[in-house]
Amino acid sequence: MNDLVVYNHSNTPNPYIFRKCQDSLISAFEDNPPNEMFWYPAIIFTKSHVVFAIANFFFHYIPALQADGIIIIAGMTPRVNYQDYVRTTNYGVRYFACKEEDKDLPKARKNFRRLKMYYIVSWGLFVLFVLGIIGLILWLSVPKELYLS
């Protein structure tokens, strides 16, 4: 993994330029478009949540509803199986981007289960801590005469 290149967004003399990223992604799709692609890839960079919500609605939800509507009217079922899509995407990232092999899956799954347990325990401890703080605040806010008499 010594040849892994990591890009950070920072204010340095050689900054990461979003426009170059956008152009590179579109160019990559143009050179190697997926067979099952049914919408032109586009990236919109904005700091505004409102602009993002509006663009997302018009360029994502409306076309998806139209495509699903046409498919349903034609008597077919909508084509996107999100579980398969996410599974395939995750596998692609693991295999092509991370250069990991299938023979390492048992070890990776064991590590995943271990990290999942740490995650659950960490959240449990966090919830107990927050509940303890809330309990302490409530206990301190109740007049002592009520529970000392």
N, C-alpha and C positions, 0 to 999 in steps of 0.2 A: 504494500500500500504506500510505498514511499513516493510513487509517481502520481498520487492523488492531488489534484489541483483544487484549491478552495478559493472562492471569490468572496470577498467581504465588501459590503457597501460602506464606504468611509470617505471622509474629507481629506484625501491625500493628493499629491501631485498627479497621480494616475488613477482617477476615480472610475468607478464602474458606471458606464453610460447606458442608461435604460434604452435609449433609442437604438443603440448598436445591438442590444439584446433582442429588442423587438424585430429589427431587420434580420438578425441572424436566425431567429426562430421561424420567421415567415419564409426565409430562404431555404431553411432545412426542410420545411414542409413542402415547399415548391419542388425541391430536388427529390424528395422521398415521401410523397403523399400516401397515407394509408388507403387501402382498397375500400374500406367501409366508411370513409370520411363523408359526412353529409352537411358540413357547414364550414365556411372559410375561416381559418384560424385568425384571430385578431387579439391584440393586447392593447388595453387602454390604461395608461398610467394617470392616476389622479390622487390628490390628497383629500378630495371632498367625498364624504360618504354619500352625500345626496347625488352627486354626479355619478358615482359608482352604482348606486341603487337604480337610478334612471337608466343608465346604459345597460346594466345587467338585465333589467326588465325587458328592454326593447331588443337587445341583441342575443339574449339567452332564453328567457322564458317564453316570449311571444313566438319565436321560430320553433322552439321545442313543442309548444302547444299546437302550432300549425302542423308540424310534422306528425305528431301523435294523432291529431284529428284526422288527417288524411289516411294514415295507416289504419285507424279504427274504422273509418268509413269504408275502406277497401276490404274490411273483414279480417284484417290481420291483427296481431297484437303488437304493441309498441316494442321496438327492437332493442332498447337499451336494458340490459340486465346489469344493474349496478354492482351486484355482488361479483359477478364474473368480470366486469370491467375493472373494479378495484383490485381484485385478485390478480388479474393479468398485468395491470399496471405495476403493482407491487413486485410481482415476479420480474418484470422487465427492469425495474430499477435495481433490484437485487442482482440480477444476472449481468445486465449490460453496464450499468453505471457503477455498481460496487464490485463487479468482477468476482462474484461469489459463485461457488459451484454447488450443485444439488447434493453432492456427497457430504457437504458440511451442514445440511439441514437438521439432522438430529441434534447436533451440538448447538446450533442456532436456536432451535425450538426449546431446548433445555434452558438456555440463557434467557430466552423470551419469558418462559414461565417464572424464572427466578426474578427477573425485573418486574414482571406483573405482580408478584407477591410483595416486593419492596414497595411498589406503587400503591397497592391496596393498604399495606400497613402504614405507609406514610400518610395517606389520606385519612385513615382511621385515627392516627395520632393527632393529626391536624384538627379533625372534627372534635375529638376529646378535649384538646387544648382550647378551642374556641368555646365549646360548651362549658368548660371549667371557668374561663374568663367571664362568660355571661352569668354563670352561677355565682361567681364571686361578686360581680357588680350587683346582682340582685340581692345577694345576702347582705352586702354592705349598705344597700339603699333602704333596706327594711329597718324601721326603728327597733332598737334592741329591746325595748320594753315588751314588744310582741312575742319574742321568743325566750326571754329570760324570766318571765313571770310564771 
